[in-house]
Amino acid sequence: MEFEALDKWWERTGVRSTPHEGLDCYCYECRNGKLKKFTERSLVPVMNAGIVAKNFKDLSGFSK
């Protein structure tokens, strides 16, 4: 889900009451073009200054 998104991903219709306050990452494309899932050991390059506000298991149980 993108930062400040208003769509509800858990419903087929409707909007959120407040914009999404984060950036959810599940997978990435590596240099050889294959999709891989993020793990607790995945390194993520920064694009701008900032901090990690939360690291938690989402509804599917995947730790971000």
N, CA, C, O and CB atoms as a CASP TS submission, in Angstrom:
PFRMAT TS
TARGET T0000
AUTHOR 0000-0000-0000
METHOD Language model
MODEL 1
PARENT N/A
ATOM      1  N   MET     1       0.848  -1.175   0.000  1.00  0.00           N
ATOM      2  CA  MET     1       0.000   0.000   0.000  1.00  0.00           C
ATOM      3  C   MET     1       0.888   1.231   0.000  1.00  0.00           C
ATOM      4  O   MET     1       1.897   1.272   0.704  1.00  0.00           O
ATOM      5  CB  MET     1      -0.962   0.002   1.217  1.00  0.00           C
ATOM      6  N   GLU     2       0.526   2.217  -0.773  1.00  0.00           N
ATOM      7  CA  GLU     2       1.325   3.425  -0.907  1.00  0.00           C
ATOM      8  C   GLU     2       1.067   4.426   0.216  1.00  0.00           C
ATOM      9  O   GLU     2       0.008   4.416   0.843  1.00  0.00           O
ATOM     10  CB  GLU     2       1.048   4.072  -2.238  1.00  0.00           C
ATOM     11  N   PHE     3       2.035   5.274   0.455  1.00  0.00           N
ATOM     12  CA  PHE     3       1.920   6.335   1.442  1.00  0.00           C
ATOM     13  C   PHE     3       0.775   7.269   1.058  1.00  0.00           C
ATOM     14  O   PHE     3       0.659   7.659  -0.104  1.00  0.00           O
ATOM     15  CB  PHE     3       3.248   7.117   1.564  1.00  0.00           C
ATOM     16  N   GLU     4      -0.053   7.623   2.003  1.00  0.00           N
ATOM     17  CA  GLU     4      -1.218   8.501   1.857  1.00  0.00           C
ATOM     18  C   GLU     4      -2.324   7.940   0.961  1.00  0.00           C
ATOM     19  O   GLU     4      -3.188   8.691   0.510  1.00  0.00           O
ATOM     20  CB  GLU     4      -0.776   9.817   1.311  1.00  0.00           C
ATOM     21  N   ALA     5      -2.307   6.622   0.696  1.00  0.00           N
ATOM     22  CA  ALA     5      -3.375   6.007  -0.097  1.00  0.00           C
ATOM     23  C   ALA     5      -4.689   6.075   0.674  1.00  0.00           C
ATOM     24  O   ALA     5      -4.704   5.993   1.902  1.00  0.00           O
ATOM     25  CB  ALA     5      -3.026   4.533  -0.450  1.00  0.00           C
ATOM     26  N   LEU     6      -5.774   6.224  -0.045  1.00  0.00           N
ATOM     27  CA  LEU     6      -7.097   6.289   0.575  1.00  0.00           C
ATOM     28  C   LEU     6      -7.924   5.028   0.346  1.00  0.00           C
ATOM     29  O   LEU     6      -8.957   4.846   0.990  1.00  0.00           O
ATOM     30  CB  LEU     6      -7.848   7.485   0.048  1.00  0.00           C
ATOM     31  N   ASP     7      -7.487   4.152  -0.563  1.00  0.00           N
ATOM     32  CA  ASP     7      -8.229   2.925  -0.846  1.00  0.00           C
ATOM     33  C   ASP     7      -8.147   1.949   0.317  1.00  0.00           C
ATOM     34  O   ASP     7      -7.128   1.875   1.004  1.00  0.00           O
ATOM     35  CB  ASP     7      -7.701   2.266  -2.116  1.00  0.00           C
ATOM     36  N   LYS     8      -9.221   1.202   0.534  1.00  0.00           N
ATOM     37  CA  LYS     8      -9.218   0.135   1.530  1.00  0.00           C
ATOM     38  C   LYS     8      -8.814  -1.147   0.823  1.00  0.00           C
ATOM     39  O   LYS     8      -9.543  -1.617  -0.050  1.00  0.00           O
ATOM     40  CB  LYS     8     -10.620  -0.014   2.229  1.00  0.00           C
ATOM     41  N   TRP     9      -7.670  -1.727   1.176  1.00  0.00           N
ATOM     42  CA  TRP     9      -7.257  -2.973   0.538  1.00  0.00           C
ATOM     43  C   TRP     9      -8.031  -4.163   1.085  1.00  0.00           C
ATOM     44  O   TRP     9      -8.097  -5.204   0.431  1.00  0.00           O
ATOM     45  CB  TRP     9      -5.764  -3.192   0.730  1.00  0.00           C
ATOM     46  N   TRP    10      -8.615  -4.032   2.263  1.00  0.00           N
ATOM     47  CA  TRP    10      -9.328  -5.148   2.881  1.00  0.00           C
ATOM     48  C   TRP    10     -10.791  -5.214   2.455  1.00  0.00           C
ATOM     49  O   TRP    10     -11.514  -6.126   2.856  1.00  0.00           O
ATOM     50  CB  TRP    10      -9.242  -5.043   4.386  1.00  0.00           C
ATOM     51  N   GLU    11     -11.228  -4.258   1.651  1.00  0.00           N
ATOM     52  CA  GLU    11     -12.589  -4.273   1.095  1.00  0.00           C
ATOM     53  C   GLU    11     -12.493  -3.967  -0.391  1.00  0.00           C
ATOM     54  O   GLU    11     -11.526  -3.357  -0.846  1.00  0.00           O
ATOM     55  CB  GLU    11     -13.527  -3.237   1.825  1.00  0.00           C
ATOM     56  N   ARG    12     -13.477  -4.383  -1.128  1.00  0.00           N
ATOM     57  CA  ARG    12     -13.454  -4.136  -2.570  1.00  0.00           C
ATOM     58  C   ARG    12     -13.846  -2.706  -2.916  1.00  0.00           C
ATOM     59  O   ARG    12     -13.502  -2.208  -3.988  1.00  0.00           O
ATOM     60  CB  ARG    12     -14.380  -5.102  -3.277  1.00  0.00           C
ATOM     61  N   THR    13     -14.559  -2.047  -2.019  1.00  0.00           N
ATOM     62  CA  THR    13     -14.981  -0.671  -2.276  1.00  0.00           C
ATOM     63  C   THR    13     -14.770   0.160  -1.028  1.00  0.00           C
ATOM     64  O   THR    13     -14.617  -0.374   0.071  1.00  0.00           O
ATOM     65  CB  THR    13     -16.459  -0.614  -2.722  1.00  0.00           C
ATOM     66  N   GLY    14     -14.763   1.446  -1.204  1.00  0.00           N
ATOM     67  CA  GLY    14     -14.684   2.332  -0.056  1.00  0.00           C
ATOM     68  C   GLY    14     -13.326   2.987   0.087  1.00  0.00           C
ATOM     69  O   GLY    14     -12.351   2.610  -0.564  1.00  0.00           O
ATOM     70  N   VAL    15     -13.295   3.969   0.949  1.00  0.00           N
ATOM     71  CA  VAL    15     -12.052   4.682   1.218  1.00  0.00           C
ATOM     72  C   VAL    15     -11.781   4.677   2.715  1.00  0.00           C
ATOM     73  O   VAL    15     -12.687   4.515   3.532  1.00  0.00           O
ATOM     74  CB  VAL    15     -12.116   6.132   0.677  1.00  0.00           C
ATOM     75  N   ARG    16     -10.521   4.859   3.048  1.00  0.00           N
ATOM     76  CA  ARG    16     -10.112   4.929   4.442  1.00  0.00           C
ATOM     77  C   ARG    16     -10.581   6.243   5.044  1.00  0.00           C
ATOM     78  O   ARG    16     -10.779   7.222   4.325  1.00  0.00           O
ATOM     79  CB  ARG    16      -8.584   4.784   4.577  1.00  0.00           C
ATOM     80  N   SER    17     -10.760   6.270   6.351  1.00  0.00           N
ATOM     81  CA  SER    17     -11.167   7.514   7.011  1.00  0.00           C
ATOM     82  C   SER    17      -9.985   8.481   7.135  1.00  0.00           C
ATOM     83  O   SER    17     -10.180   9.692   7.231  1.00  0.00           O
ATOM     84  CB  SER    17     -11.756   7.213   8.405  1.00  0.00           C
ATOM     85  N   THR    18      -8.765   7.946   7.134  1.00  0.00           N
ATOM     86  CA  THR    18      -7.550   8.770   7.151  1.00  0.00           C
ATOM     87  C   THR    18      -6.567   8.170   6.140  1.00  0.00           C
ATOM     88  O   THR    18      -6.612   6.966   5.888  1.00  0.00           O
ATOM     89  CB  THR    18      -6.912   8.836   8.603  1.00  0.00           C
ATOM     90  N   PRO    19      -5.692   8.976   5.562  1.00  0.00           N
ATOM     91  CA  PRO    19      -4.710   8.446   4.604  1.00  0.00           C
ATOM     92  C   PRO    19      -3.753   7.458   5.268  1.00  0.00           C
ATOM     93  O   PRO    19      -3.437   7.585   6.451  1.00  0.00           O
ATOM     94  CB  PRO    19      -3.913   9.594   3.971  1.00  0.00           C
ATOM     95  N   HIS    20      -3.299   6.481   4.501  1.00  0.00           N
ATOM     96  CA  HIS    20      -2.322   5.504   4.983  1.00  0.00           C
ATOM     97  C   HIS    20      -1.047   6.243   5.367  1.00  0.00           C
ATOM     98  O   HIS    20      -0.579   7.101   4.619  1.00  0.00           O
ATOM     99  CB  HIS    20      -2.029   4.409   3.902  1.00  0.00           C
ATOM    100  N   GLU    21      -0.481   5.916   6.527  1.00  0.00           N
ATOM    101  CA  GLU    21       0.648   6.669   7.069  1.00  0.00           C
ATOM    102  C   GLU    21       1.991   5.991   6.866  1.00  0.00           C
ATOM    103  O   GLU    21       2.985   6.417   7.455  1.00  0.00           O
ATOM    104  CB  GLU    21       0.438   6.904   8.522  1.00  0.00           C
ATOM    105  N   GLY    22       2.048   4.960   6.057  1.00  0.00           N
ATOM    106  CA  GLY    22       3.313   4.261   5.859  1.00  0.00           C
ATOM    107  C   GLY    22       3.477   3.808   4.427  1.00  0.00           C
ATOM    108  O   GLY    22       2.737   4.225   3.537  1.00  0.00           O
ATOM    109  N   LEU    23       4.442   2.961   4.222  1.00  0.00           N
ATOM    110  CA  LEU    23       4.693   2.352   2.926  1.00  0.00           C
ATOM    111  C   LEU    23       4.893   0.873   3.182  1.00  0.00           C
ATOM    112  O   LEU    23       5.880   0.482   3.805  1.00  0.00           O
ATOM    113  CB  LEU    23       5.936   2.993   2.197  1.00  0.00           C
ATOM    114  N   ASP    24       3.975   0.046   2.715  1.00  0.00           N
ATOM    115  CA  ASP    24       4.052  -1.392   2.938  1.00  0.00           C
ATOM    116  C   ASP    24       4.839  -2.027   1.794  1.00  0.00           C
ATOM    117  O   ASP    24       4.526  -1.819   0.622  1.00  0.00           O
ATOM    118  CB  ASP    24       2.628  -2.019   3.051  1.00  0.00           C
ATOM    119  N   CYS    25       5.841  -2.785   2.140  1.00  0.00           N
ATOM    120  CA  CYS    25       6.680  -3.470   1.152  1.00  0.00           C
ATOM    121  C   CYS    25       6.591  -4.964   1.382  1.00  0.00           C
ATOM    122  O   CYS    25       6.758  -5.433   2.508  1.00  0.00           O
ATOM    123  CB  CYS    25       8.157  -2.990   1.231  1.00  0.00           C
ATOM    124  N   TYR    26       6.328  -5.717   0.323  1.00  0.00           N
ATOM    125  CA  TYR    26       6.195  -7.164   0.433  1.00  0.00           C
ATOM    126  C   TYR    26       7.253  -7.896  -0.397  1.00  0.00           C
ATOM    127  O   TYR    26       7.840  -8.877   0.061  1.00  0.00           O
ATOM    128  CB  TYR    26       4.800  -7.594  -0.004  1.00  0.00           C
ATOM    129  N   CYS    27       7.488  -7.418  -1.608  1.00  0.00           N
ATOM    130  CA  CYS    27       8.457  -8.079  -2.467  1.00  0.00           C
ATOM    131  C   CYS    27       9.220  -7.043  -3.289  1.00  0.00           C
ATOM    132  O   CYS    27       8.869  -5.863  -3.311  1.00  0.00           O
ATOM    133  CB  CYS    27       7.760  -9.097  -3.391  1.00  0.00           C
ATOM    134  N   TYR    28      10.254  -7.502  -3.952  1.00  0.00           N
ATOM    135  CA  TYR    28      11.070  -6.625  -4.783  1.00  0.00           C
ATOM    136  C   TYR    28      11.592  -7.401  -5.978  1.00  0.00           C
ATOM    137  O   TYR    28      11.591  -8.632  -5.978  1.00  0.00           O
ATOM    138  CB  TYR    28      12.237  -6.023  -3.973  1.00  0.00           C
ATOM    139  N   GLU    29      12.036  -6.681  -6.991  1.00  0.00           N
ATOM    140  CA  GLU    29      12.627  -7.307  -8.168  1.00  0.00           C
ATOM    141  C   GLU    29      14.138  -7.184  -8.059  1.00  0.00           C
ATOM    142  O   GLU    29      14.668  -6.077  -7.965  1.00  0.00           O
ATOM    143  CB  GLU    29      12.101  -6.656  -9.489  1.00  0.00           C
ATOM    144  N   CYS    30      14.837  -8.325  -8.072  1.00  0.00           N
ATOM    145  CA  CYS    30      16.294  -8.275  -7.960  1.00  0.00           C
ATOM    146  C   CYS    30      16.908  -7.977  -9.330  1.00  0.00           C
ATOM    147  O   CYS    30      16.189  -7.881 -10.324  1.00  0.00           O
ATOM    148  CB  CYS    30      16.849  -9.613  -7.391  1.00  0.00           C
ATOM    149  N   ARG    31      18.209  -7.832  -9.383  1.00  0.00           N
ATOM    150  CA  ARG    31      18.897  -7.402 -10.605  1.00  0.00           C
ATOM    151  C   ARG    31      18.704  -8.341 -11.778  1.00  0.00           C
ATOM    152  O   ARG    31      18.760  -7.908 -12.929  1.00  0.00           O
ATOM    153  CB  ARG    31      20.355  -7.258 -10.336  1.00  0.00           C
ATOM    154  N   ASN    32      18.478  -9.627 -11.509  1.00  0.00           N
ATOM    155  CA  ASN    32      18.266 -10.572 -12.616  1.00  0.00           C
ATOM    156  C   ASN    32      16.799 -10.646 -13.046  1.00  0.00           C
ATOM    157  O   ASN    32      16.434 -11.477 -13.878  1.00  0.00           O
ATOM    158  CB  ASN    32      18.750 -11.962 -12.212  1.00  0.00           C
ATOM    159  N   GLY    33      15.954  -9.768 -12.473  1.00  0.00           N
ATOM    160  CA  GLY    33      14.559  -9.686 -12.893  1.00  0.00           C
ATOM    161  C   GLY    33      13.595 -10.575 -12.132  1.00  0.00           C
ATOM    162  O   GLY    33      12.395 -10.544 -12.403  1.00  0.00           O
ATOM    163  N   LYS    34      14.081 -11.368 -11.186  1.00  0.00           N
ATOM    164  CA  LYS    34      13.206 -12.250 -10.415  1.00  0.00           C
ATOM    165  C   LYS    34      12.602 -11.501  -9.236  1.00  0.00           C
ATOM    166  O   LYS    34      13.244 -10.640  -8.634  1.00  0.00           O
ATOM    167  CB  LYS    34      13.978 -13.488  -9.923  1.00  0.00           C
ATOM    168  N   LEU    35      11.346 -11.846  -8.915  1.00  0.00           N
ATOM    169  CA  LEU    35      10.685 -11.264  -7.744  1.00  0.00           C
ATOM    170  C   LEU    35      11.064 -12.068  -6.502  1.00  0.00           C
ATOM    171  O   LEU    35      11.050 -13.299  -6.517  1.00  0.00           O
ATOM    172  CB  LEU    35       9.137 -11.236  -7.932  1.00  0.00           C
ATOM    173  N   LYS    36      11.400 -11.358  -5.432  1.00  0.00           N
ATOM    174  CA  LYS    36      11.727 -11.999  -4.163  1.00  0.00           C
ATOM    175  C   LYS    36      10.965 -11.312  -3.050  1.00  0.00           C
ATOM    176  O   LYS    36      10.676 -10.118  -3.125  1.00  0.00           O
ATOM    177  CB  LYS    36      13.247 -11.960  -3.891  1.00  0.00           C
ATOM    178  N   LYS    37      10.639 -12.084  -2.002  1.00  0.00           N
ATOM    179  CA  LYS    37       9.959 -11.536  -0.828  1.00  0.00           C
ATOM    180  C   LYS    37      10.983 -10.914   0.115  1.00  0.00           C
ATOM    181  O   LYS    37      12.105 -11.404   0.238  1.00  0.00           O
ATOM    182  CB  LYS    37       9.145 -12.633  -0.097  1.00  0.00           C
ATOM    183  N   PHE    38      10.590  -9.843   0.770  1.00  0.00           N
ATOM    184  CA  PHE    38      11.424  -9.264   1.815  1.00  0.00           C
ATOM    185  C   PHE    38      11.447 -10.222   3.003  1.00  0.00           C
ATOM    186  O   PHE    38      10.446 -10.870   3.307  1.00  0.00           O
ATOM    187  CB  PHE    38      10.901  -7.855   2.240  1.00  0.00           C
ATOM    188  N   THR    39      12.583 -10.304   3.664  1.00  0.00           N
ATOM    189  CA  THR    39      12.719 -11.066   4.899  1.00  0.00           C
ATOM    190  C   THR    39      13.273 -10.119   5.961  1.00  0.00           C
ATOM    191  O   THR    39      13.559  -8.955   5.680  1.00  0.00           O
ATOM    192  CB  THR    39      13.651 -12.325   4.705  1.00  0.00           C
ATOM    193  N   GLU    40      13.417 -10.621   7.158  1.00  0.00           N
ATOM    194  CA  GLU    40      13.990  -9.804   8.227  1.00  0.00           C
ATOM    195  C   GLU    40      15.438  -9.432   7.951  1.00  0.00           C
ATOM    196  O   GLU    40      15.960  -8.492   8.551  1.00  0.00           O
ATOM    197  CB  GLU    40      13.895 -10.536   9.548  1.00  0.00           C
ATOM    198  N   ARG    41      16.092 -10.154   7.053  1.00  0.00           N
ATOM    199  CA  ARG    41      17.498  -9.884   6.728  1.00  0.00           C
ATOM    200  C   ARG    41      17.671  -9.089   5.434  1.00  0.00           C
ATOM    201  O   ARG    41      18.800  -8.784   5.052  1.00  0.00           O
ATOM    202  CB  ARG    41      18.257 -11.190   6.619  1.00  0.00           C
ATOM    203  N   SER    42      16.588  -8.751   4.760  1.00  0.00           N
ATOM    204  CA  SER    42      16.688  -7.991   3.511  1.00  0.00           C
ATOM    205  C   SER    42      17.232  -6.591   3.783  1.00  0.00           C
ATOM    206  O   SER    42      16.820  -5.921   4.730  1.00  0.00           O
ATOM    207  CB  SER    42      15.309  -7.904   2.814  1.00  0.00           C
ATOM    208  N   LEU    43      18.164  -6.165   2.937  1.00  0.00           N
ATOM    209  CA  LEU    43      18.703  -4.817   3.025  1.00  0.00           C
ATOM    210  C   LEU    43      17.923  -3.925   2.071  1.00  0.00           C
ATOM    211  O   LEU    43      17.714  -4.284   0.912  1.00  0.00           O
ATOM    212  CB  LEU    43      20.226  -4.792   2.698  1.00  0.00           C
ATOM    213  N   VAL    44      17.495  -2.773   2.551  1.00  0.00           N
ATOM    214  CA  VAL    44      16.707  -1.856   1.735  1.00  0.00           C
ATOM    215  C   VAL    44      17.451  -0.529   1.652  1.00  0.00           C
ATOM    216  O   VAL    44      17.631   0.135   2.673  1.00  0.00           O
ATOM    217  CB  VAL    44      15.269  -1.662   2.324  1.00  0.00           C
ATOM    218  N   PRO    45      17.889  -0.126   0.454  1.00  0.00           N
ATOM    219  CA  PRO    45      18.587   1.159   0.351  1.00  0.00           C
ATOM    220  C   PRO    45      17.626   2.315   0.607  1.00  0.00           C
ATOM    221  O   PRO    45      16.449   2.247   0.253  1.00  0.00           O
ATOM    222  CB  PRO    45      19.244   1.311  -1.036  1.00  0.00           C
ATOM    223  N   VAL    46      18.133   3.360   1.217  1.00  0.00           N
ATOM    224  CA  VAL    46      17.288   4.519   1.502  1.00  0.00           C
ATOM    225  C   VAL    46      17.241   5.453   0.306  1.00  0.00           C
ATOM    226  O   VAL    46      18.216   5.576  -0.437  1.00  0.00           O
ATOM    227  CB  VAL    46      17.796   5.269   2.739  1.00  0.00           C
ATOM    228  N   MET    47      16.107   6.109   0.124  1.00  0.00           N
ATOM    229  CA  MET    47      15.943   7.076  -0.949  1.00  0.00           C
ATOM    230  C   MET    47      15.987   8.494  -0.423  1.00  0.00           C
ATOM    231  O   MET    47      16.182   9.447  -1.177  1.00  0.00           O
ATOM    232  CB  MET    47      14.643   6.835  -1.683  1.00  0.00           C
ATOM    233  N   ASN    48      15.800   8.623   0.897  1.00  0.00           N
ATOM    234  CA  ASN    48      15.761   9.931   1.520  1.00  0.00           C
ATOM    235  C   ASN    48      15.978   9.739   3.021  1.00  0.00           C
ATOM    236  O   ASN    48      15.895   8.620   3.526  1.00  0.00           O
ATOM    237  CB  ASN    48      14.408  10.664   1.223  1.00  0.00           C
ATOM    238  N   ALA    49      16.248  10.803   3.712  1.00  0.00           N
ATOM    239  CA  ALA    49      16.426  10.705   5.158  1.00  0.00           C
ATOM    240  C   ALA    49      15.110  10.295   5.814  1.00  0.00           C
ATOM    241  O   ALA    49      14.039  10.701   5.364  1.00  0.00           O
ATOM    242  CB  ALA    49      16.930  12.046   5.742  1.00  0.00           C
ATOM    243  N   GLY    50      15.186   9.511   6.850  1.00  0.00           N
ATOM    244  CA  GLY    50      13.976   9.096   7.556  1.00  0.00           C
ATOM    245  C   GLY    50      14.301   8.048   8.592  1.00  0.00           C
ATOM    246  O   GLY    50      15.464   7.702   8.797  1.00  0.00           O
ATOM    247  N   ILE    51      13.270   7.542   9.244  1.00  0.00           N
ATOM    248  CA  ILE    51      13.441   6.510  10.259  1.00  0.00           C
ATOM    249  C   ILE    51      12.425   5.400  10.032  1.00  0.00           C
ATOM    250  O   ILE    51      11.389   5.613   9.402  1.00  0.00           O
ATOM    251  CB  ILE    51      13.295   7.101  11.680  1.00  0.00           C
ATOM    252  N   VAL    52      12.728   4.225  10.548  1.00  0.00           N
ATOM    253  CA  VAL    52      11.763   3.129  10.546  1.00  0.00           C
ATOM    254  C   VAL    52      10.892   3.328  11.772  1.00  0.00           C
ATOM    255  O   VAL    52      11.381   3.291  12.901  1.00  0.00           O
ATOM    256  CB  VAL    52      12.469   1.710  10.551  1.00  0.00           C
ATOM    257  N   ALA    53       9.608   3.538  11.552  1.00  0.00           N
ATOM    258  CA  ALA    53       8.689   3.812  12.654  1.00  0.00           C
ATOM    259  C   ALA    53       8.157   2.537  13.286  1.00  0.00           C
ATOM    260  O   ALA    53       7.959   2.489  14.500  1.00  0.00           O
ATOM    261  CB  ALA    53       7.534   4.660  12.170  1.00  0.00           C
ATOM    262  N   LYS    54       7.922   1.500  12.486  1.00  0.00           N
ATOM    263  CA  LYS    54       7.382   0.249  13.010  1.00  0.00           C
ATOM    264  C   LYS    54       7.898  -0.918  12.198  1.00  0.00           C
ATOM    265  O   LYS    54       8.151  -0.800  10.999  1.00  0.00           O
ATOM    266  CB  LYS    54       5.846   0.268  13.003  1.00  0.00           C
ATOM    267  N   ASN    55       8.049  -2.027  12.859  1.00  0.00           N
ATOM    268  CA  ASN    55       8.379  -3.286  12.226  1.00  0.00           C
ATOM    269  C   ASN    55       7.486  -4.323  12.893  1.00  0.00           C
ATOM    270  O   ASN    55       7.698  -4.664  14.056  1.00  0.00           O
ATOM    271  CB  ASN    55       9.922  -3.642  12.361  1.00  0.00           C
ATOM    272  N   PHE    56       6.491  -4.826  12.172  1.00  0.00           N
ATOM    273  CA  PHE    56       5.517  -5.706  12.800  1.00  0.00           C
ATOM    274  C   PHE    56       4.990  -6.721  11.817  1.00  0.00           C
ATOM    275  O   PHE    56       5.182  -6.593  10.608  1.00  0.00           O
ATOM    276  CB  PHE    56       4.373  -4.906  13.382  1.00  0.00           C
ATOM    277  N   LYS    57       4.324  -7.730  12.340  1.00  0.00           N
ATOM    278  CA  LYS    57       3.680  -8.723  11.497  1.00  0.00           C
ATOM    279  C   LYS    57       2.339  -8.176  11.029  1.00  0.00           C
ATOM    280  O   LYS    57       1.549  -7.660  11.819  1.00  0.00           O
ATOM    281  CB  LYS    57       3.500 -10.066  12.252  1.00  0.00           C
ATOM    282  N   ASP    58       2.102  -8.299   9.734  1.00  0.00           N
ATOM    283  CA  ASP    58       0.830  -7.804   9.206  1.00  0.00           C
ATOM    284  C   ASP    58      -0.238  -8.896   9.309  1.00  0.00           C
ATOM    285  O   ASP    58      -0.012  -9.921   9.952  1.00  0.00           O
ATOM    286  CB  ASP    58       0.991  -7.338   7.732  1.00  0.00           C
ATOM    287  N   LEU    59      -1.370  -8.690   8.695  1.00  0.00           N
ATOM    288  CA  LEU    59      -2.476  -9.635   8.816  1.00  0.00           C
ATOM    289  C   LEU    59      -2.155 -11.011   8.259  1.00  0.00           C
ATOM    290  O   LEU    59      -2.763 -12.000   8.668  1.00  0.00           O
ATOM    291  CB  LEU    59      -3.682  -9.092   8.122  1.00  0.00           C
ATOM    292  N   SER    60      -1.191 -11.090   7.313  1.00  0.00           N
ATOM    293  CA  SER    60      -0.819 -12.391   6.765  1.00  0.00           C
ATOM    294  C   SER    60       0.268 -13.060   7.597  1.00  0.00           C
ATOM    295  O   SER    60       0.652 -14.196   7.320  1.00  0.00           O
ATOM    296  CB  SER    60      -0.350 -12.241   5.325  1.00  0.00           C
ATOM    297  N   GLY    61       0.772 -12.351   8.632  1.00  0.00           N
ATOM    298  CA  GLY    61       1.789 -12.932   9.496  1.00  0.00           C
ATOM    299  C   GLY    61       3.199 -12.691   9.037  1.00  0.00           C
ATOM    300  O   GLY    61       4.142 -13.188   9.653  1.00  0.00           O
ATOM    301  N   PHE    62       3.371 -11.934   7.958  1.00  0.00           N
ATOM    302  CA  PHE    62       4.710 -11.669   7.423  1.00  0.00           C
ATOM    303  C   PHE    62       5.333 -10.511   8.179  1.00  0.00           C
ATOM    304  O   PHE    62       4.720  -9.450   8.305  1.00  0.00           O
ATOM    305  CB  PHE    62       4.656 -11.360   5.902  1.00  0.00           C
ATOM    306  N   SER    63       6.534 -10.701   8.679  1.00  0.00           N
ATOM    307  CA  SER    63       7.207  -9.650   9.424  1.00  0.00           C
ATOM    308  C   SER    63       7.837  -8.650   8.471  1.00  0.00           C
ATOM    309  O   SER    63       8.560  -9.024   7.548  1.00  0.00           O
ATOM    310  CB  SER    63       8.267 -10.242  10.355  1.00  0.00           C
ATOM    311  N   LYS    64       7.557  -7.379   8.703  1.00  0.00           N
ATOM    312  CA  LYS    64       8.101  -6.341   7.827  1.00  0.00           C
ATOM    313  C   LYS    64       9.146  -5.558   8.565  1.00  0.00           C
ATOM    314  O   LYS    64       9.732  -4.631   8.006  1.00  0.00           O
ATOM    315  CB  LYS    64       6.999  -5.409   7.314  1.00  0.00           C
TER
END
